[in-house]
Amino acid sequence: MAIRQILKNLGLNDKEIKVYLALFKSGKVKPSVLAKITQLNRATLYSVAGSLLSKGIIAEDISSKSLHYAPLPPGTLEKILERMRREIKDKEVLIKKAIGELNLITAEKLYPVPKIIFIEEDGLEKFLFDNLVKWSKAVVGSGGIWWGFQDHSFVENYEKWIDASWETSYAKNFYGQIFTNESEIEKKQNKKYFKRKRSVRFMDGLNFTTSIWVAGDYLIMINTRQHPFYLVEIYDAALAGNMREMFKRLWILSGK
């Protein structure tokens, strides 16, 4: 029958269709009688009837001493459509939420959340040496320039580390271009490593009280002007890239 296929397309399963059509043919009927008509056991019948009740297309009649099931008018089938509409609306809300969550995941891949490390004075020198090769490699991989500005007090306190920075296997592949304070220690270093491509520029009227370097995708900020010293490393490609471009422009402008 065509009605069976229509009901199936509306989401009713075979047993629900069998019970629903049997009720329309029989009218109000006891569960025991309906079980015989449909050839379903009582437990299955109650389960199927419960599903049809939840869909709002049949009703329970408890006006007599015993329970009866009765079909509701054919127009109540529209309740199935209403239910489907509600489900679609709910799914629309869920899909929008899913899209938002997936966009966040994509954003995290394109723009990673910055990784920040804070190092206190007692561990600063060790951290500098432990990460020297990592930073040098990052510089080589991002244009070959170690950019930054520097408080000369860093050189006064960590001159050995600067010496070591030019002994790594990557040192021959990058240049150091640093703005700094005019001082005896920086003039000494500039002469010492001029041939090894360490170039510094003194900025008239500026007195840097902290140091910031751009090493590839790493930003390294160091305070050595007063105790306790500290270092902050930020791993953020976008931020480091912007800083690198700024230092490039400043270097060009300061050389004019």
N, C-alpha and C positions, 0 to 999 in steps of 0.2 A: 504493500500500500504506500502511496505517496506520502501520507501523513507520518508514517514511521520514519522515512528519510528526513522529512522536515524537522521532526522532533529530535532526531539524531544530530542534525545540523545545529539545533539550538542548544546542544550540550547534554541531552539526556542519553543515558546508556540503555542497552537492550532491556534490562530488567525494569528500569524505571518506565520505559515506554510500554512494556507489557502490562504493568500495574496501572499506569495512567489510563490506557485505552480500555482496560477491563472495567475500571470505575465508570468511565463514560458509558459503557454498554450496560452496566449493571446498576448504576446509581449508588445510593447509600448502601453499604454492605459491611458486614462484620469482617474482622481480620481473618477469622477461620475460614469463612466462605471465600474470601478473596484469595487466600492461600491455595484453596482447591482449584479455583478458576485459573489461576496463573501457574499452578503446579510448582509453587515455591514453598519451601519449608517456612514455618512460622517465624523463626529467627531472621531469615533472609527477608521475609516480607516486611517485618517491622523496620528493618534497616533501610529498605528501599522506600517504604512509606515515609520514614523520617526524612529522607533526602528530598522527597517531593514536597513534604510539608515546609521544609526550609526554603524551597524555591517559591513557595506561596501559590502553588497551583492545585493543591488538594487541601481538604480540611478534615479535622477530627470532629465527630458529632458525639457529644457526651450527654445529650439531652435524655437519652433512655438509660436503662440500667447497664447495658453493655456498650462497649466502644464500637463506633462505626466510622468508616472512612467514606468521604463523599467528594466527588469532583467539584471544583469551582468552575464558574462560567468560563468558556473559551477565552474571553477577553483577558483573563488573568495571566495568560501566557506573556502578556506585555511586561509582567513583572520580571520575567527572565531577561528581557531586553534592558529593563532598568538596572537589573543587577549587573549585566554585562557592561553597561555604561559606567556604573560606579567602579567596577573592576578596572576598566580602561583608564578612568580618571586617576585611580590610585596608582596604576602602573605608570601613567604620565609623570606623576609626582616622583615616583621611585627612579624613573629613567633620568629625570632632571638632576636628582641627587647623585645618581651614578655618574652622569656626565661631569658634574662639578668635582666629584672625588677623583675621577680619572684625569681631569685637567690639572688637578693639583699634583698628581703623580707625574704627569708629563712635565709640568713646570719645574718640579724638583730635579728632573733629569736635565732639563735645559739650563736651569738656574739653580745649581746646588745650594743648599743651605750652608752658609759659611761655617767652617770648622775653626774654632778659636781655642788657642792654648795660651795659658798665662803661666809665666815662669818667674819665680821669686829669685832674689839675689843669690841665695846659697846654691841654686842649681843653674844659674845663668851661664856661667862659663862652660860647664859640661854640655848644656843644651846647644850652645853655639858650635862647639866642636862636633857634637853628634849629628848636627843638621847641615854642616858645611857642604858636604858633597851633594846632599839633596837640593839645597838652594842653588849651588853652582850648576848642577845638571838642569834645573828648571830655567835658569837664566839662559843657558845655551839653547834650550828648546824654544825660547820666546824672543829671539832677535839678537841675543848675545850681548846685551847691555845690562849691567847691574846698576839700576837707577836709584836715586834717593837724595835725601839731605841728612846731614850728620852733625851732631854735637861733638866738638873736638874732644870732650871729656871721654867719649867712648874709646877713642884711640889711646888716650892716656891710660885707660884702665885695661884695655884688651888688645894691646899692640901685637902680642904673640898670635892672637887669633887672626889678625889681618895678615901677618906674615904667612901663616899657614894657608890662608885663603888663596894665595898665589902658588901654592905647591901641589894643589890637586890636579888630577889628570884633565879636568875641564878648564882650568885657568887659561890655557893657551887659546881657548875658543871664545872667550868673552872679554869685554872691556868694562872697567868701572868708571862711571861718570857721576860724580857726587858733588852736590853743593855742601859747603861746610863753612865753619867760622875761621876767620884768619887767625892763625895761632902757630906757635913754633913747632908743635908736634905734627900739625898737618903739613906744614912746609917741609918738614923732615920726611914725612911719608911720601909726599908728592915727588920729591927728588929720588927717594929710594926706589919707588916703583913706577917712575915715569916711563921707563923703557918697557916695563911689563904691562903697560896699557892701563894704569890707574891714573885717571885724570880728575882733579878736583877744581872747583871754582869757588872763589870767595864772593859773597854777596854783600855789597856795601850797605851798611845800615841794618843788616840782619844779624841776629844773634840766636842761632838755633839752640834750644835748651833740651831737645830730644832728638832722636834719630829715627828716620823712617826709610826703609829700603823696599824696593820692588824687585823680587826675585822670581821671575816666571809668574805663576799664579799665587805666589805668597806675598803677603804684606808683613814686614817685620818692624815692629815699633819698640824702641828701647829707651829707657830713661836711665842715664848714668850721671846726671848732674848732681843728684843728692841721694843719700841712702834713705830707705832701702832701694837698690836698683831693681828693675823688673823688665821683663820682655813680654810682648804680646805678639803671637803669630796668628794671622788670619789667612785661611786658605779659601780664596774666593776669586774665581777667574774674571768675573765681570768687574769687580772693584779694583783688582790689580791691573786689569787692562786699561781702565780709565786713568788710574794713577800713572801708569807707564806713558800714556799719550800726553798727559799733562807735563811730566818731566821732560819728554822729548821737546815739546813746544818751548818750555822754559829754557832748555839748554840751547836751542836755536836762538831765541831772543837774547839770551845773555851773552852770546858770542858775537853779536853785532856791534 
